[in-house]
Amino acid sequence: MRQLLLALALLLTTLPATACLNDRQVLIAENEFKSSYLKKDNEPAPPSRSMVGWIALGAGSALLFATPLLLMKSKR
């Protein structure tokens, strides 16, 4: 029982330390975001390759819906 209480006490004392470490990482990420957000480069964004994603989504959906139909047809 004593070891369980000591382990619990150790755990409770280390939780604030992990919060401090995470806070440092948040500040770094926030500064990086601000510096990239405040850039005044008016470069257009490169075209995204979202068409490939839509084609893959359509093909996956077609296969998903066609499979039960083909299975039902083959059982007859």
PDB file with one MODEL, atoms N, CA, C and O in Angstrom:
MODEL        1
ATOM      1  N   MET A   1       0.817  -1.184   0.000  1.00  0.00           N
ATOM      2  CA  MET A   1       0.000   0.000   0.000  1.00  0.00           C
ATOM      3  C   MET A   1       0.872   1.263   0.000  1.00  0.00           C
ATOM      4  O   MET A   1       0.558   2.268  -0.639  1.00  0.00           O
ATOM      5  N   ARG A   2       1.964   1.167   0.736  1.00  0.00           N
ATOM      6  CA  ARG A   2       2.861   2.319   0.822  1.00  0.00           C
ATOM      7  C   ARG A   2       3.492   2.626  -0.544  1.00  0.00           C
ATOM      8  O   ARG A   2       3.641   3.789  -0.919  1.00  0.00           O
ATOM      9  N   GLN A   3       3.859   1.573  -1.278  1.00  0.00           N
ATOM     10  CA  GLN A   3       4.463   1.772  -2.594  1.00  0.00           C
ATOM     11  C   GLN A   3       3.467   2.397  -3.570  1.00  0.00           C
ATOM     12  O   GLN A   3       3.845   3.215  -4.409  1.00  0.00           O
ATOM     13  N   LEU A   4       2.202   2.014  -3.458  1.00  0.00           N
ATOM     14  CA  LEU A   4       1.170   2.592  -4.314  1.00  0.00           C
ATOM     15  C   LEU A   4       1.002   4.081  -4.036  1.00  0.00           C
ATOM     16  O   LEU A   4       0.869   4.875  -4.966  1.00  0.00           O
ATOM     17  N   LEU A   5       1.008   4.456  -2.782  1.00  0.00           N
ATOM     18  CA  LEU A   5       0.892   5.873  -2.424  1.00  0.00           C
ATOM     19  C   LEU A   5       2.112   6.663  -2.894  1.00  0.00           C
ATOM     20  O   LEU A   5       1.980   7.794  -3.361  1.00  0.00           O
ATOM     21  N   LEU A   6       3.292   6.070  -2.770  1.00  0.00           N
ATOM     22  CA  LEU A   6       4.498   6.754  -3.249  1.00  0.00           C
ATOM     23  C   LEU A   6       4.474   6.926  -4.764  1.00  0.00           C
ATOM     24  O   LEU A   6       4.863   7.973  -5.281  1.00  0.00           O
ATOM     25  N   ALA A   7       4.016   5.898  -5.471  1.00  0.00           N
ATOM     26  CA  ALA A   7       3.921   5.997  -6.927  1.00  0.00           C
ATOM     27  C   ALA A   7       2.916   7.064  -7.329  1.00  0.00           C
ATOM     28  O   ALA A   7       3.151   7.818  -8.273  1.00  0.00           O
ATOM     29  N   LEU A   8       1.811   7.130  -6.626  1.00  0.00           N
ATOM     30  CA  LEU A   8       0.799   8.147  -6.903  1.00  0.00           C
ATOM     31  C   LEU A   8       1.336   9.543  -6.618  1.00  0.00           C
ATOM     32  O   LEU A   8       1.094  10.472  -7.390  1.00  0.00           O
ATOM     33  N   ALA A   9       2.053   9.695  -5.530  1.00  0.00           N
ATOM     34  CA  ALA A   9       2.640  10.994  -5.191  1.00  0.00           C
ATOM     35  C   ALA A   9       3.666  11.409  -6.245  1.00  0.00           C
ATOM     36  O   ALA A   9       3.727  12.575  -6.635  1.00  0.00           O
ATOM     37  N   LEU A  10       4.472  10.446  -6.702  1.00  0.00           N
ATOM     38  CA  LEU A  10       5.452  10.747  -7.746  1.00  0.00           C
ATOM     39  C   LEU A  10       4.765  11.164  -9.033  1.00  0.00           C
ATOM     40  O   LEU A  10       5.208  12.097  -9.702  1.00  0.00           O
ATOM     41  N   LEU A  11       3.698  10.487  -9.382  1.00  0.00           N
ATOM     42  CA  LEU A  11       2.953  10.815 -10.584  1.00  0.00           C
ATOM     43  C   LEU A  11       2.360  12.220 -10.498  1.00  0.00           C
ATOM     44  O   LEU A  11       2.419  12.986 -11.460  1.00  0.00           O
ATOM     45  N   LEU A  12       1.796  12.548  -9.352  1.00  0.00           N
ATOM     46  CA  LEU A  12       1.177  13.860  -9.184  1.00  0.00           C
ATOM     47  C   LEU A  12       2.199  14.990  -9.205  1.00  0.00           C
ATOM     48  O   LEU A  12       1.881  16.107  -9.616  1.00  0.00           O
ATOM     49  N   THR A  13       3.413  14.710  -8.770  1.00  0.00           N
ATOM     50  CA  THR A  13       4.436  15.765  -8.791  1.00  0.00           C
ATOM     51  C   THR A  13       5.052  15.948 -10.164  1.00  0.00           C
ATOM     52  O   THR A  13       5.604  17.012 -10.443  1.00  0.00           O
ATOM     53  N   THR A  14       4.978  14.943 -11.034  1.00  0.00           N
ATOM     54  CA  THR A  14       5.576  15.072 -12.370  1.00  0.00           C
ATOM     55  C   THR A  14       4.616  15.647 -13.398  1.00  0.00           C
ATOM     56  O   THR A  14       5.060  16.088 -14.458  1.00  0.00           O
ATOM     57  N   LEU A  15       3.328  15.658 -13.127  1.00  0.00           N
ATOM     58  CA  LEU A  15       2.374  16.187 -14.094  1.00  0.00           C
ATOM     59  C   LEU A  15       2.601  17.663 -14.420  1.00  0.00           C
ATOM     60  O   LEU A  15       2.533  18.021 -15.596  1.00  0.00           O
ATOM     61  N   PRO A  16       2.868  18.540 -13.448  1.00  0.00           N
ATOM     62  CA  PRO A  16       3.130  19.934 -13.809  1.00  0.00           C
ATOM     63  C   PRO A  16       4.383  20.099 -14.679  1.00  0.00           C
ATOM     64  O   PRO A  16       4.441  21.005 -15.511  1.00  0.00           O
ATOM     65  N   ALA A  17       5.369  19.246 -14.495  1.00  0.00           N
ATOM     66  CA  ALA A  17       6.586  19.347 -15.307  1.00  0.00           C
ATOM     67  C   ALA A  17       6.282  19.055 -16.770  1.00  0.00           C
ATOM     68  O   ALA A  17       6.808  19.732 -17.653  1.00  0.00           O
ATOM     69  N   THR A  18       5.450  18.067 -17.040  1.00  0.00           N
ATOM     70  CA  THR A  18       5.111  17.784 -18.440  1.00  0.00           C
ATOM     71  C   THR A  18       4.291  18.919 -19.026  1.00  0.00           C
ATOM     72  O   THR A  18       4.405  19.205 -20.218  1.00  0.00           O
ATOM     73  N   ALA A  19       3.475  19.564 -18.224  1.00  0.00           N
ATOM     74  CA  ALA A  19       2.706  20.706 -18.718  1.00  0.00           C
ATOM     75  C   ALA A  19       3.640  21.849 -19.104  1.00  0.00           C
ATOM     76  O   ALA A  19       3.398  22.531 -20.099  1.00  0.00           O
ATOM     77  N   CYS A  20       4.689  22.063 -18.342  1.00  0.00           N
ATOM     78  CA  CYS A  20       5.647  23.113 -18.677  1.00  0.00           C
ATOM     79  C   CYS A  20       6.379  22.796 -19.978  1.00  0.00           C
ATOM     80  O   CYS A  20       6.598  23.684 -20.802  1.00  0.00           O
ATOM     81  N   LEU A  21       6.749  21.558 -20.160  1.00  0.00           N
ATOM     82  CA  LEU A  21       7.427  21.173 -21.392  1.00  0.00           C
ATOM     83  C   LEU A  21       6.516  21.373 -22.590  1.00  0.00           C
ATOM     84  O   LEU A  21       6.961  21.874 -23.622  1.00  0.00           O
ATOM     85  N   ASN A  22       5.248  20.993 -22.476  1.00  0.00           N
ATOM     86  CA  ASN A  22       4.313  21.187 -23.569  1.00  0.00           C
ATOM     87  C   ASN A  22       4.072  22.656 -23.851  1.00  0.00           C
ATOM     88  O   ASN A  22       3.873  23.046 -25.001  1.00  0.00           O
ATOM     89  N   ASP A  23       4.090  23.476 -22.807  1.00  0.00           N
ATOM     90  CA  ASP A  23       3.881  24.902 -22.986  1.00  0.00           C
ATOM     91  C   ASP A  23       5.015  25.509 -23.796  1.00  0.00           C
ATOM     92  O   ASP A  23       4.780  26.399 -24.614  1.00  0.00           O
ATOM     93  N   ARG A  24       6.235  25.045 -23.584  1.00  0.00           N
ATOM     94  CA  ARG A  24       7.364  25.549 -24.363  1.00  0.00           C
ATOM     95  C   ARG A  24       7.194  25.205 -25.834  1.00  0.00           C
ATOM     96  O   ARG A  24       7.490  26.023 -26.704  1.00  0.00           O
ATOM     97  N   GLN A  25       6.725  24.018 -26.109  1.00  0.00           N
ATOM     98  CA  GLN A  25       6.529  23.618 -27.502  1.00  0.00           C
ATOM     99  C   GLN A  25       5.421  24.430 -28.154  1.00  0.00           C
ATOM    100  O   GLN A  25       5.495  24.739 -29.344  1.00  0.00           O
ATOM    101  N   VAL A  26       4.391  24.779 -27.382  1.00  0.00           N
ATOM    102  CA  VAL A  26       3.298  25.583 -27.918  1.00  0.00           C
ATOM    103  C   VAL A  26       3.802  26.967 -28.286  1.00  0.00           C
ATOM    104  O   VAL A  26       3.432  27.507 -29.329  1.00  0.00           O
ATOM    105  N   LEU A  27       4.638  27.544 -27.443  1.00  0.00           N
ATOM    106  CA  LEU A  27       5.170  28.871 -27.735  1.00  0.00           C
ATOM    107  C   LEU A  27       6.020  28.863 -28.996  1.00  0.00           C
ATOM    108  O   LEU A  27       5.950  29.795 -29.799  1.00  0.00           O
ATOM    109  N   ILE A  28       6.815  27.828 -29.176  1.00  0.00           N
ATOM    110  CA  ILE A  28       7.648  27.728 -30.381  1.00  0.00           C
ATOM    111  C   ILE A  28       6.756  27.600 -31.614  1.00  0.00           C
ATOM    112  O   ILE A  28       6.975  28.282 -32.615  1.00  0.00           O
ATOM    113  N   ALA A  29       5.771  26.743 -31.541  1.00  0.00           N
ATOM    114  CA  ALA A  29       4.871  26.550 -32.679  1.00  0.00           C
ATOM    115  C   ALA A  29       4.079  27.823 -32.966  1.00  0.00           C
ATOM    116  O   ALA A  29       3.829  28.157 -34.124  1.00  0.00           O
ATOM    117  N   GLU A  30       3.690  28.523 -31.917  1.00  0.00           N
ATOM    118  CA  GLU A  30       2.933  29.760 -32.107  1.00  0.00           C
ATOM    119  C   GLU A  30       3.788  30.823 -32.786  1.00  0.00           C
ATOM    120  O   GLU A  30       3.309  31.536 -33.668  1.00  0.00           O
ATOM    121  N   ASN A  31       5.038  30.931 -32.385  1.00  0.00           N
ATOM    122  CA  ASN A  31       5.929  31.902 -33.015  1.00  0.00           C
ATOM    123  C   ASN A  31       6.179  31.551 -34.475  1.00  0.00           C
ATOM    124  O   ASN A  31       6.217  32.442 -35.325  1.00  0.00           O
ATOM    125  N   GLU A  32       6.348  30.276 -34.778  1.00  0.00           N
ATOM    126  CA  GLU A  32       6.539  29.860 -36.165  1.00  0.00           C
ATOM    127  C   GLU A  32       5.304  30.182 -36.998  1.00  0.00           C
ATOM    128  O   GLU A  32       5.418  30.638 -38.136  1.00  0.00           O
ATOM    129  N   PHE A  33       4.132  29.945 -36.434  1.00  0.00           N
ATOM    130  CA  PHE A  33       2.897  30.240 -37.157  1.00  0.00           C
ATOM    131  C   PHE A  33       2.778  31.734 -37.428  1.00  0.00           C
ATOM    132  O   PHE A  33       2.447  32.146 -38.540  1.00  0.00           O
ATOM    133  N   LYS A  34       3.048  32.537 -36.411  1.00  0.00           N
ATOM    134  CA  LYS A  34       2.939  33.983 -36.581  1.00  0.00           C
ATOM    135  C   LYS A  34       3.903  34.488 -37.642  1.00  0.00           C
ATOM    136  O   LYS A  34       3.548  35.339 -38.458  1.00  0.00           O
ATOM    137  N   SER A  35       5.129  33.959 -37.628  1.00  0.00           N
ATOM    138  CA  SER A  35       6.109  34.445 -38.600  1.00  0.00           C
ATOM    139  C   SER A  35       5.716  34.050 -40.015  1.00  0.00           C
ATOM    140  O   SER A  35       5.934  34.824 -40.947  1.00  0.00           O
ATOM    141  N   SER A  36       5.146  32.871 -40.197  1.00  0.00           N
ATOM    142  CA  SER A  36       4.739  32.476 -41.543  1.00  0.00           C
ATOM    143  C   SER A  36       3.440  33.163 -41.944  1.00  0.00           C
ATOM    144  O   SER A  36       3.213  33.396 -43.131  1.00  0.00           O
ATOM    145  N   TYR A  37       2.587  33.490 -40.985  1.00  0.00           N
ATOM    146  CA  TYR A  37       1.315  34.137 -41.279  1.00  0.00           C
ATOM    147  C   TYR A  37       1.519  35.599 -41.649  1.00  0.00           C
ATOM    148  O   TYR A  37       0.813  36.141 -42.499  1.00  0.00           O
ATOM    149  N   LEU A  38       2.487  36.226 -41.003  1.00  0.00           N
ATOM    150  CA  LEU A  38       2.694  37.645 -41.215  1.00  0.00           C
ATOM    151  C   LEU A  38       3.570  37.959 -42.423  1.00  0.00           C
ATOM    152  O   LEU A  38       3.820  39.130 -42.709  1.00  0.00           O
ATOM    153  N   LYS A  39       4.034  36.956 -43.127  1.00  0.00           N
ATOM    154  CA  LYS A  39       4.819  37.211 -44.332  1.00  0.00           C
ATOM    155  C   LYS A  39       3.949  37.947 -45.338  1.00  0.00           C
ATOM    156  O   LYS A  39       2.756  37.671 -45.468  1.00  0.00           O
ATOM    157  N   LYS A  40       4.546  38.861 -46.027  1.00  0.00           N
ATOM    158  CA  LYS A  40       3.772  39.644 -46.976  1.00  0.00           C
ATOM    159  C   LYS A  40       4.065  39.223 -48.409  1.00  0.00           C
ATOM    160  O   LYS A  40       3.923  40.023 -49.334  1.00  0.00           O
ATOM    161  N   ASP A  41       4.465  37.998 -48.594  1.00  0.00           N
ATOM    162  CA  ASP A  41       4.674  37.487 -49.942  1.00  0.00           C
ATOM    163  C   ASP A  41       3.310  37.202 -50.552  1.00  0.00           C
ATOM    164  O   ASP A  41       2.518  36.443 -49.993  1.00  0.00           O
ATOM    165  N   ASN A  42       3.047  37.797 -51.669  1.00  0.00           N
ATOM    166  CA  ASN A  42       1.767  37.586 -52.324  1.00  0.00           C
ATOM    167  C   ASN A  42       1.895  36.555 -53.437  1.00  0.00           C
ATOM    168  O   ASN A  42       1.339  36.717 -54.523  1.00  0.00           O
ATOM    169  N   GLU A  43       2.624  35.516 -53.152  1.00  0.00           N
ATOM    170  CA  GLU A  43       2.777  34.458 -54.137  1.00  0.00           C
ATOM    171  C   GLU A  43       1.513  33.609 -54.153  1.00  0.00           C
ATOM    172  O   GLU A  43       0.977  33.255 -53.103  1.00  0.00           O
ATOM    173  N   PRO A  44       1.045  33.287 -55.349  1.00  0.00           N
ATOM    174  CA  PRO A  44      -0.141  32.426 -55.390  1.00  0.00           C
ATOM    175  C   PRO A  44       0.208  31.024 -54.913  1.00  0.00           C
ATOM    176  O   PRO A  44       1.326  30.540 -55.088  1.00  0.00           O
ATOM    177  N   ALA A  45      -0.756  30.410 -54.322  1.00  0.00           N
ATOM    178  CA  ALA A  45      -0.542  29.050 -53.827  1.00  0.00           C
ATOM    179  C   ALA A  45      -0.386  28.104 -55.011  1.00  0.00           C
ATOM    180  O   ALA A  45      -1.066  28.260 -56.025  1.00  0.00           O
ATOM    181  N   PRO A  46       0.503  27.128 -54.887  1.00  0.00           N
ATOM    182  CA  PRO A  46       0.659  26.176 -55.986  1.00  0.00           C
ATOM    183  C   PRO A  46      -0.624  25.360 -56.159  1.00  0.00           C
ATOM    184  O   PRO A  46      -1.329  25.088 -55.187  1.00  0.00           O
ATOM    185  N   PRO A  47      -0.915  24.979 -57.381  1.00  0.00           N
ATOM    186  CA  PRO A  47      -2.143  24.203 -57.589  1.00  0.00           C
ATOM    187  C   PRO A  47      -2.065  22.876 -56.843  1.00  0.00           C
ATOM    188  O   PRO A  47      -1.053  22.176 -56.875  1.00  0.00           O
ATOM    189  N   SER A  48      -3.145  22.562 -56.186  1.00  0.00           N
ATOM    190  CA  SER A  48      -3.146  21.317 -55.416  1.00  0.00           C
ATOM    191  C   SER A  48      -3.508  20.156 -56.323  1.00  0.00           C
ATOM    192  O   SER A  48      -4.123  20.325 -57.376  1.00  0.00           O
ATOM    193  N   ARG A  49      -3.120  19.007 -55.896  1.00  0.00           N
ATOM    194  CA  ARG A  49      -3.417  17.805 -56.665  1.00  0.00           C
ATOM    195  C   ARG A  49      -4.656  17.121 -56.110  1.00  0.00           C
ATOM    196  O   ARG A  49      -4.680  15.906 -55.914  1.00  0.00           O
ATOM    197  N   SER A  50      -5.671  17.914 -55.862  1.00  0.00           N
ATOM    198  CA  SER A  50      -6.865  17.357 -55.254  1.00  0.00           C
ATOM    199  C   SER A  50      -7.657  16.507 -56.241  1.00  0.00           C
ATOM    200  O   SER A  50      -8.484  15.694 -55.828  1.00  0.00           O
ATOM    201  N   MET A  51      -7.416  16.682 -57.533  1.00  0.00           N
ATOM    202  CA  MET A  51      -8.142  15.892 -58.525  1.00  0.00           C
ATOM    203  C   MET A  51      -7.824  14.413 -58.360  1.00  0.00           C
ATOM    204  O   MET A  51      -8.700  13.566 -58.531  1.00  0.00           O
ATOM    205  N   VAL A  52      -6.592  14.103 -58.032  1.00  0.00           N
ATOM    206  CA  VAL A  52      -6.212  12.709 -57.808  1.00  0.00           C
ATOM    207  C   VAL A  52      -6.979  12.148 -56.622  1.00  0.00           C
ATOM    208  O   VAL A  52      -7.413  10.996 -56.651  1.00  0.00           O
ATOM    209  N   GLY A  53      -7.147  12.942 -55.595  1.00  0.00           N
ATOM    210  CA  GLY A  53      -7.900  12.516 -54.425  1.00  0.00           C
ATOM    211  C   GLY A  53      -9.357  12.246 -54.764  1.00  0.00           C
ATOM    212  O   GLY A  53      -9.939  11.271 -54.289  1.00  0.00           O
ATOM    213  N   TRP A  54      -9.948  13.107 -55.586  1.00  0.00           N
ATOM    214  CA  TRP A  54     -11.346  12.906 -55.973  1.00  0.00           C
ATOM    215  C   TRP A  54     -11.510  11.661 -56.833  1.00  0.00           C
ATOM    216  O   TRP A  54     -12.494  10.933 -56.698  1.00  0.00           O
ATOM    217  N   ILE A  55     -10.556  11.419 -57.710  1.00  0.00           N
ATOM    218  CA  ILE A  55     -10.623  10.215 -58.545  1.00  0.00           C
ATOM    219  C   ILE A  55     -10.497   8.969 -57.685  1.00  0.00           C
ATOM    220  O   ILE A  55     -11.224   7.995 -57.884  1.00  0.00           O
ATOM    221  N   ALA A  56      -9.575   8.997 -56.730  1.00  0.00           N
ATOM    222  CA  ALA A  56      -9.411   7.844 -55.832  1.00  0.00           C
ATOM    223  C   ALA A  56     -10.657   7.635 -54.981  1.00  0.00           C
ATOM    224  O   ALA A  56     -11.068   6.498 -54.746  1.00  0.00           O
ATOM    225  N   LEU A  57     -11.252   8.716 -54.526  1.00  0.00           N
ATOM    226  CA  LEU A  57     -12.477   8.609 -53.735  1.00  0.00           C
ATOM    227  C   LEU A  57     -13.616   8.025 -54.571  1.00  0.00           C
ATOM    228  O   LEU A  57     -14.370   7.179 -54.089  1.00  0.00           O
ATOM    229  N   GLY A  58     -13.739   8.468 -55.803  1.00  0.00           N
ATOM    230  CA  GLY A  58     -14.785   7.945 -56.676  1.00  0.00           C
ATOM    231  C   GLY A  58     -14.582   6.478 -56.997  1.00  0.00           C
ATOM    232  O   GLY A  58     -15.537   5.703 -56.998  1.00  0.00           O
ATOM    233  N   ALA A  59     -13.342   6.092 -57.269  1.00  0.00           N
ATOM    234  CA  ALA A  59     -13.057   4.689 -57.571  1.00  0.00           C
ATOM    235  C   ALA A  59     -13.305   3.816 -56.350  1.00  0.00           C
ATOM    236  O   ALA A  59     -13.855   2.722 -56.474  1.00  0.00           O
ATOM    237  N   GLY A  60     -12.918   4.273 -55.203  1.00  0.00           N
ATOM    238  CA  GLY A  60     -13.155   3.508 -53.979  1.00  0.00           C
ATOM    239  C   GLY A  60     -14.633   3.360 -53.681  1.00  0.00           C
ATOM    240  O   GLY A  60     -15.088   2.294 -53.267  1.00  0.00           O
ATOM    241  N   SER A  61     -15.381   4.432 -53.892  1.00  0.00           N
ATOM    242  CA  SER A  61     -16.823   4.368 -53.663  1.00  0.00           C
ATOM    243  C   SER A  61     -17.490   3.411 -54.646  1.00  0.00           C
ATOM    244  O   SER A  61     -18.370   2.639 -54.265  1.00  0.00           O
ATOM    245  N   ALA A  62     -17.073   3.460 -55.903  1.00  0.00           N
ATOM    246  CA  ALA A  62     -17.645   2.560 -56.906  1.00  0.00           C
ATOM    247  C   ALA A  62     -17.371   1.101 -56.543  1.00  0.00           C
ATOM    248  O   ALA A  62     -18.254   0.250 -56.654  1.00  0.00           O
ATOM    249  N   LEU A  63     -16.147   0.822 -56.112  1.00  0.00           N
ATOM    250  CA  LEU A  63     -15.820  -0.551 -55.713  1.00  0.00           C
ATOM    251  C   LEU A  63     -16.600  -0.967 -54.473  1.00  0.00           C
ATOM    252  O   LEU A  63     -17.037  -2.112 -54.362  1.00  0.00           O
ATOM    253  N   LEU A  64     -16.774  -0.037 -53.546  1.00  0.00           N
ATOM    254  CA  LEU A  64     -17.494  -0.339 -52.320  1.00  0.00           C
ATOM    255  C   LEU A  64     -18.952  -0.691 -52.602  1.00  0.00           C
ATOM    256  O   LEU A  64     -19.497  -1.611 -51.992  1.00  0.00           O
ATOM    257  N   PHE A  65     -19.580   0.028 -53.513  1.00  0.00           N
ATOM    258  CA  PHE A  65     -20.978  -0.238 -53.821  1.00  0.00           C
ATOM    259  C   PHE A  65     -21.160  -1.374 -54.813  1.00  0.00           C
ATOM    260  O   PHE A  65     -22.198  -2.036 -54.808  1.00  0.00           O
ATOM    261  N   ALA A  66     -20.173  -1.611 -55.661  1.00  0.00           N
ATOM    262  CA  ALA A  66     -20.295  -2.670 -56.666  1.00  0.00           C
ATOM    263  C   ALA A  66     -20.047  -4.054 -56.066  1.00  0.00           C
ATOM    264  O   ALA A  66     -20.606  -5.038 -56.549  1.00  0.00           O
ATOM    265  N   THR A  67     -19.243  -4.145 -55.051  1.00  0.00           N
ATOM    266  CA  THR A  67     -18.898  -5.448 -54.477  1.00  0.00           C
ATOM    267  C   THR A  67     -20.114  -6.214 -53.957  1.00  0.00           C
ATOM    268  O   THR A  67     -20.259  -7.388 -54.299  1.00  0.00           O
ATOM    269  N   PRO A  68     -20.993  -5.621 -53.154  1.00  0.00           N
ATOM    270  CA  PRO A  68     -22.162  -6.392 -52.705  1.00  0.00           C
ATOM    271  C   PRO A  68     -23.064  -6.814 -53.868  1.00  0.00           C
ATOM    272  O   PRO A  68     -23.624  -7.911 -53.855  1.00  0.00           O
ATOM    273  N   LEU A  69     -23.203  -5.947 -54.866  1.00  0.00           N
ATOM    274  CA  LEU A  69     -24.032  -6.310 -56.018  1.00  0.00           C
ATOM    275  C   LEU A  69     -23.450  -7.490 -56.764  1.00  0.00           C
ATOM    276  O   LEU A  69     -24.183  -8.392 -57.169  1.00  0.00           O
ATOM    277  N   LEU A  70     -22.138  -7.497 -56.951  1.00  0.00           N
ATOM    278  CA  LEU A  70     -21.506  -8.607 -57.659  1.00  0.00           C
ATOM    279  C   LEU A  70     -21.589  -9.896 -56.835  1.00  0.00           C
ATOM    280  O   LEU A  70     -21.764 -10.979 -57.394  1.00  0.00           O
ATOM    281  N   LEU A  71     -21.466  -9.783 -55.534  1.00  0.00           N
ATOM    282  CA  LEU A  71     -21.571 -10.974 -54.685  1.00  0.00           C
ATOM    283  C   LEU A  71     -22.976 -11.546 -54.693  1.00  0.00           C
ATOM    284  O   LEU A  71     -23.152 -12.764 -54.720  1.00  0.00           O
ATOM    285  N   MET A  72     -23.973 -10.678 -54.670  1.00  0.00           N
ATOM    286  CA  MET A  72     -25.359 -11.156 -54.705  1.00  0.00           C
ATOM    287  C   MET A  72     -25.674 -11.790 -56.064  1.00  0.00           C
ATOM    288  O   MET A  72     -26.405 -12.778 -56.139  1.00  0.00           O
ATOM    289  N   LYS A  73     -25.125 -11.223 -57.123  1.00  0.00           N
ATOM    290  CA  LYS A  73     -25.380 -11.743 -58.463  1.00  0.00           C
ATOM    291  C   LYS A  73     -24.704 -13.109 -58.653  1.00  0.00           C
ATOM    292  O   LYS A  73     -25.250 -13.985 -59.323  1.00  0.00           O
ATOM    293  N   SER A  74     -23.518 -13.285 -58.061  1.00  0.00           N
ATOM    294  CA  SER A  74     -22.793 -14.539 -58.240  1.00  0.00           C
ATOM    295  C   SER A  74     -23.412 -15.676 -57.425  1.00  0.00           C
ATOM    296  O   SER A  74     -23.196 -16.841 -57.761  1.00  0.00           O
ATOM    297  N   LYS A  75     -24.163 -15.385 -56.379  1.00  0.00           N
ATOM    298  CA  LYS A  75     -24.802 -16.409 -55.563  1.00  0.00           C
ATOM    299  C   LYS A  75     -26.052 -16.970 -56.217  1.00  0.00           C
ATOM    300  O   LYS A  75     -26.526 -18.028 -55.802  1.00  0.00           O
ATOM    301  N   ARG A  76     -26.588 -16.324 -57.191  1.00  0.00           N
ATOM    302  CA  ARG A  76     -27.809 -16.796 -57.856  1.00  0.00           C
ATOM    303  C   ARG A  76     -27.542 -17.897 -58.820  1.00  0.00           C
ATOM    304  O   ARG A  76     -28.469 -18.398 -59.456  1.00  0.00           O
TER     305      ARG A  76
ENDMDL
END
